[in-house]
Amino acid sequence: MKLKLKQMLAGVVCIAALAGCSALDRTEPVRTPRTIITSHVTTEQVKEAIINAGQGRDWIMSVAGPGVINATQNIRKHSVTVRINYSEKDYSINYVNSVNLLASGGEIHRSYNHWVNNLDKDIQKRLAIVAATPAK
């Protein structure tokens, strides 16, 4: 009887360890994109590019003040808020807080980095379009 109890206990410990490893595989260091804008655009054009890119990816965008936009992404039971600081020369996407994304010690679920990377790429695309469009 004692042997079976020890085997069951060992099995439970192994399962718990594997489950813990699985959670660790899903986290990565929090990504903080900082992008330098090389084209000639205005601060207002950067603001519009950020808002439009975010809305295109279903982020809830809100202007928090000059040069600052807060953005929230809600997907199923997960939520994240970032602060985007911007000027006509650059912008950065900074993690603020999240729900159900395993955020701890500078690590977060890899989905966060995927969402932020997509947002950054879409902002860059919109800025390239603005820069390529002749002024009226």
BAVEX-678564 format. One line per 4 residues: number of its first residue (from 0); their letters; for each residue x, y, z of N, C-alpha, C, O. Coordinates in steps of 0.02 Angstrom, whole numbers, padded with zeros to 5 digits. Each point is the difference from the previous one (the first is absolute). Layout:
NUM> A> X:Y:Z:X:Y:Z:X:Y:Z:X:Y:Z; ...
END
This chain:
0> MKLK> 00041:-00060:00000:-00041:00060:00000:00043:00063:00000:-00015:00048:-00035; 00069:-00049:00075:00044:00059:00003:00031:00013:-00068:00009:00058:-00019; 00009:-00111:-00018:00032:00008:-00065:-00047:00035:-00049:00021:00043:-00038; -00085:-00063:00038:-00048:00031:-00044:-00009:00074:00017:-00005:00042:-00045
4> LKQM> 00003:-00025:00108:-00007:00069:00021:00060:00041:-00024:-00008:00056:-00024; 00068:-00084:00032:00061:00034:-00023:-00001:00010:-00076:00020:00052:-00024; -00043:-00103:-00012:-00003:00005:-00073:-00051:00053:-00022:00012:00039:-00046; -00069:-00038:00081:-00051:00051:-00017:00026:00069:00016:-00010:00047:-00039
8> LAGV> 00044:-00039:00095:00028:00064:00019:00053:00022:-00050:00002:00059:-00020; 00040:-00105:-00001:00051:00016:-00050:-00032:00020:-00066:00024:00046:-00034; -00078:-00079:00015:-00036:00017:-00061:-00030:00070:00002:00004:00038:-00048; -00033:-00021:00106:-00029:00066:00009:00054:00054:-00005:-00010:00052:-00031
12> VCIA> 00067:-00064:00062:00056:00048:-00002:00024:00009:-00072:00013:00056:-00021; -00007:-00110:-00016:00022:00005:-00071:-00050:00040:-00041:00020:00042:-00041; -00083:-00055:00050:-00052:00036:-00038:00003:00075:00017:-00005:00042:-00044; 00012:-00027:00108:00003:00070:00021:00062:00034:-00030:-00004:00058:-00021
16> ALAG> 00060:-00093:00020:00061:00029:-00028:-00008:00012:-00075:00021:00052:-00025; -00052:-00098:-00010:-00011:00009:-00072:-00048:00057:-00013:00010:00039:-00047; -00061:-00033:00087:-00047:00056:-00008:00035:00066:00011:-00012:00048:-00036; 00056:-00045:00085:00038:00061:00014:00045:00018:-00058:00006:00058:-00018
20> CSAL> 00027:-00108:-00012:00043:00013:-00057:-00040:00026:-00059:00023:00043:-00037; -00083:-00070:00029:-00043:00023:-00055:-00016:00074:00006:00001:00036:-00049; -00015:-00013:00110:-00015:00071:00011:00062:00042:-00015:-00006:00054:-00028; 00065:-00079:00047:00062:00038:-00013:00013:00006:-00075:00026:00051:-00022
24> DRTE> -00043:-00102:-00016:00011:00002:-00073:-00043:00053:-00033:00015:00022:-00056; -00068:-00002:00088:-00046:00048:-00030:00019:00072:00015:-00031:00046:-00027; 00081:-00035:00069:00018:00069:00017:00067:00020:-00031:00043:-00042:-00014; -00036:00106:00003:00060:00030:-00028:00011:00068:00034:-00045:00025:00034
28> PVRT> 00105:00004:-00042:00009:00068:00026:-00049:00048:-00033:-00013:-00005:-00060; -00012:00052:00098:-00047:00051:-00026:00036:00041:-00054:00054:00027:00013; -00084:-00023:-00071:00028:00039:-00056:-00022:00072:00006:-00059:00014:00012; 00106:00033:-00022:-00015:00071:00000:00027:00031:-00064:00056:00025:00000
32> PRTI> -00096:-00026:-00053:00025:00028:-00064:00012:00075:00005:-00042:00037:00026; 00098:-00016:-00052:00017:00072:-00006:00020:00009:-00073:00050:-00027:-00023; -00089:00066:-00013:00010:00008:-00072:00017:00072:-00017:-00036:00046:00019; 00090:-00037:-00055:00020:00066:-00024:-00035:00011:-00067:00001:-00043:-00044
36> ITSH> -00031:00102:00036:-00036:00017:-00061:00049:00038:-00045:00023:00055:00018; -00008:-00083:-00076:00049:00031:-00045:-00032:00044:-00053:00034:00040:-00031; -00100:-00048:00021:-00034:00042:-00050:-00021:00066:00031:-00002:00008:00061; -00014:00039:-00105:-00022:00067:00023:-00075:-00001:00009:-00038:00006:-00048
40> VTTE> 00017:-00012:00112:-00071:00000:00016:-00010:00046:00060:00047:00016:00036; -00109:00005:-00027:-00016:00043:00057:-00020:-00043:00060:-00014:-00059:-00007; 00014:00090:00065:-00022:-00035:00060:-00072:-00022:-00007:-00018:-00055:00022; -00023:00096:-00053:-00071:-00018:-00011:-00006:-00061:-00046:-00042:-00043:00011
44> QVKE> 00084:00039:-00063:-00001:-00058:-00044:00022:-00063:00036:-00027:-00054:-00012; 00075:00060:00057:00022:-00058:00040:-00058:-00022:00045:-00014:-00060:00006; -00018:00107:00026:-00057:-00015:00043:-00054:-00038:-00039:-00025:-00051:00023; 00008:00077:-00081:-00053:-00033:-00041:00022:-00069:-00022:-00041:-00046:-00001
48> AIIN> 00104:00038:-00018:00025:-00066:-00021:-00005:-00050:00057:-00019:-00058:-00010; 00037:00079:00070:-00003:-00044:00059:-00073:-00019:00015:-00015:-00059:00009; -00029:00108:-00008:-00071:-00014:00014:-00030:-00046:-00052:-00034:-00049:00017; 00046:00063:-00081:-00028:-00042:-00053:00028:-00070:00000:-00036:-00048:-00012
52> AGQG> 00101:00041:00025:00031:-00066:00002:-00029:-00040:00058:-00016:-00059:-00008; 00008:00091:00065:-00028:-00035:00058:-00072:-00021:-00012:-00018:-00057:00014; -00022:00102:-00040:-00070:-00017:-00013:-00005:-00056:-00052:-00046:-00041:00004; 00092:00040:-00051:00000:-00053:-00051:00014:-00069:00030:-00016:-00051:-00031
56> RDWI> 00046:00049:00090:00015:-00063:00035:-00045:-00009:00062:00015:-00040:00044; -00069:00078:-00042:-00050:-00004:00055:00027:00022:00068:-00024:-00024:00052; 00074:00068:-00051:00021:00031:00062:-00048:00057:00014:-00025:00032:-00046; 00011:-00019:00110:-00040:00058:00020:00050:00056:00013:00039:-00004:00046
60> MSVA> -00042:00055:-00087:00050:00054:00002:-00031:00062:00033:-00057:00019:-00015; 00095:00012:00060:-00024:00063:00030:00059:00047:00010:00053:-00019:00026; -00064:00081:-00047:00052:00051:00007:00002:00020:00074:-00050:00019:00029; 00111:-00024:00001:00008:00014:00071:00030:00069:00012:00004:00023:00057
64> GPGV> 00017:00010:-00111:00031:00065:00006:00045:00011:-00060:00005:-00044:-00043; 00029:00101:00039:00045:00011:-00056:00056:-00052:-00002:00036:-00009:00048; -00031:-00025:-00104:00053:-00049:-00008:-00010:-00065:00036:00047:-00040:00007; -00108:00026:00017:-00013:-00062:00036:-00067:-00030:-00019:-00051:00035:00001
68> INAT> 00052:-00099:-00019:-00062:-00037:-00015:00001:-00063:00043:00050:-00035:00001; -00105:00022:00033:-00009:-00063:00035:-00038:-00047:-00045:-00047:00020:-00034; 00067:-00084:00034:-00032:-00049:-00042:-00013:-00063:00040:00042:-00023:00038; -00102:-00006:-00047:-00019:-00061:00036:-00023:-00052:-00051:-00038:00014:-00046
72> QNIR> 00063:-00074:00056:-00019:-00057:-00042:-00035:-00051:00045:00027:-00021:00051; -00088:00001:-00071:-00038:-00051:00036:-00013:-00058:-00046:-00033:00007:-00051; 00061:-00065:00069:-00011:-00060:-00040:-00020:-00057:00047:00038:-00020:00044; -00098:-00004:-00053:-00029:-00051:00044:00006:00022:00073:-00027:00052:00018
76> KHSV> 00062:-00090:00023:00007:00017:00071:00064:00037:00014:00020:00007:00058; 00014:00017:-00110:00064:00034:00007:-00008:00074:-00016:-00039:00019:-00044; 00077:00022:00080:-00002:00072:-00012:00069:00029:00013:00036:-00022:00046; -00017:00072:-00086:00063:00035:00010:-00009:00073:-00016:-00038:00018:-00045
80> TVRI> 00073:00024:00083:00000:00072:-00013:00072:00022:-00011:00045:-00019:00038; -00034:00059:-00090:00065:00029:-00015:-00006:00075:-00005:-00055:00027:-00013; 00110:00008:00023:00003:00072:-00010:00048:00012:-00058:00056:-00024:-00001; -00080:00063:-00048:00041:00015:-00059:00020:00073:00004:-00043:00045:-00005
84> NYSE> 00107:-00032:00015:00027:00068:00000:00025:00013:-00071:00034:-00042:-00029; -00050:00102:00002:00019:00013:-00069:00017:00074:-00011:-00020:00044:00038; 00059:-00033:-00092:00015:00067:-00025:00008:-00008:-00076:-00012:-00054:-00027; 00032:00107:-00006:00011:-00006:-00073:00065:-00038:-00015:00014:-00017:-00057
88> KDYS> 00026:00004:00109:00065:-00034:-00010:00000:-00074:00020:00039:-00039:-00027; -00082:00020:00074:00000:-00070:00022:-00063:-00016:00040:-00041:00044:00015; 00034:-00108:00002:-00054:-00022:00045:00023:-00063:00036:00044:-00036:-00024; -00074:00023:00082:00015:-00061:00037:-00066:-00028:00028:-00046:00037:00016
92> INYV> 00044:-00103:-00012:-00058:-00035:00025:00021:-00032:00067:00042:-00045:00001; -00072:00069:00054:00021:-00020:00067:-00055:-00038:00036:-00057:00023:00004; 00075:-00081:00023:-00047:-00040:00039:-00022:00038:00062:00041:00031:00034; -00107:-00032:-00019:-00026:00031:00060:-00026:-00054:00049:00023:-00004:00057
96> NSVN> -00071:-00037:-00081:-00025:-00054:00042:-00038:-00051:-00042:-00013:00012:-00059; -00004:-00068:00090:-00035:-00052:-00036:-00040:-00044:00047:00010:00001:00061; -00055:-00041:-00090:-00040:-00048:00037:00007:-00067:-00036:-00009:-00004:-00061; 00025:-00049:00098:00005:-00068:-00027:00053:-00009:-00054:-00009:-00038:-00046
100> LLAS> 00065:00074:00052:00055:-00008:-00047:00065:-00021:00034:00054:00010:-00028; -00059:-00038:00087:00059:-00028:00035:00056:00051:00010:00058:-00019:00001; -00075:00082:00007:00050:00052:00008:00032:-00004:00069:-00035:00002:00052; 00101:-00007:-00051:00037:-00003:00063:00074:00006:-00013:00027:-00033:-00045
104> GGEI> 00007:00075:00083:00072:00005:-00004:00027:00018:-00069:00052:-00026:-00020; -00086:00070:-00015:00022:00020:-00067:-00016:-00049:-00055:00020:00009:-00057; -00057:-00062:00074:-00022:-00050:-00049:-00075:00006:-00010:-00036:00024:00044; 00012:-00047:-00102:-00072:00002:-00016:-00014:-00053:-00052:00045:-00024:-00034
108> HRSY> -00108:00005:00028:-00019:-00049:-00051:00022:00024:-00069:-00005:00059:-00016; 00030:-00105:-00024:00028:00018:-00065:-00052:00032:-00046:00018:00035:-00048; -00082:-00045:00061:-00052:00032:-00041:00005:00076:00005:-00012:00035:-00049; 00029:-00009:00108:00008:00072:00008:00051:00027:-00051:-00013:00049:-00034
112> NHWV> 00071:-00081:00031:00052:00023:-00046:-00024:-00005:-00073:00018:00043:-00041; -00056:-00093:00026:-00028:-00007:-00068:-00048:00059:-00015:00004:00030:-00054; -00048:-00014:00101:-00047:00055:-00010:00036:00067:-00007:-00017:00040:-00044; 00067:-00029:00086:00037:00064:-00002:00042:00004:-00064:00005:00054:-00030
116> NNLD> 00024:-00110:00009:00039:00000:-00062:-00045:00016:-00060:00020:00039:-00043; -00079:-00068:00041:-00047:00015:-00054:-00021:00074:00000:-00004:00031:-00053; -00008:-00004:00112:-00018:00070:00006:00056:00044:-00026:-00012:00047:-00038; 00073:-00061:00058:00059:00038:-00022:00007:-00003:-00076:00011:00052:-00032
120> KDIQ> -00017:-00111:00003:00006:-00007:-00074:-00055:00040:-00035:00013:00032:-00051; -00074:-00035:00077:-00055:00036:-00032:00010:00076:00005:-00016:00036:-00047; 00042:-00012:00103:00015:00072:00006:00053:00019:-00052:-00008:00052:-00033; 00060:-00092:00026:00052:00015:-00049:-00028:00001:-00071:00019:00044:-00039
124> KRLA> -00063:-00091:00023:-00031:-00001:-00067:-00041:00064:-00012:00005:00030:-00053; -00044:-00011:00103:-00042:00061:-00008:00043:00062:-00007:-00017:00046:-00038; 00072:-00043:00075:00045:00058:-00006:00033:00001:-00069:00010:00054:-00028; 00006:-00112:00001:00030:-00003:-00067:-00049:00024:-00053:00019:00034:-00047
128> IVAA> -00082:-00051:00056:-00052:00023:-00047:-00008:00076:00004:-00004:00034:-00051; 00003:-00008:00113:-00006:00072:00009:00059:00036:-00033:-00009:00050:-00034; 00069:-00076:00045:00060:00032:-00028:00001:-00002:-00076:00028:00044:-00032; -00057:-00097:00003:00000:-00008:-00072:-00056:00039:-00035:00002:00009:-00060
132> TPAK> -00050:00015:00099:-00056:00037:-00028:00019:00073:-00009:00022:00032:00048; -00029:-00006:-00109:00018:00071:-00011:-00043:00047:00041:-00060:-00011:00009; 00090:00064:00016:-00037:00050:00038:-00048:00037:-00045:00015:00010:-00059; -00072:00009:00086:-00050:00035:-00040:00005:00074:00009:-00038:00038:-00029
END
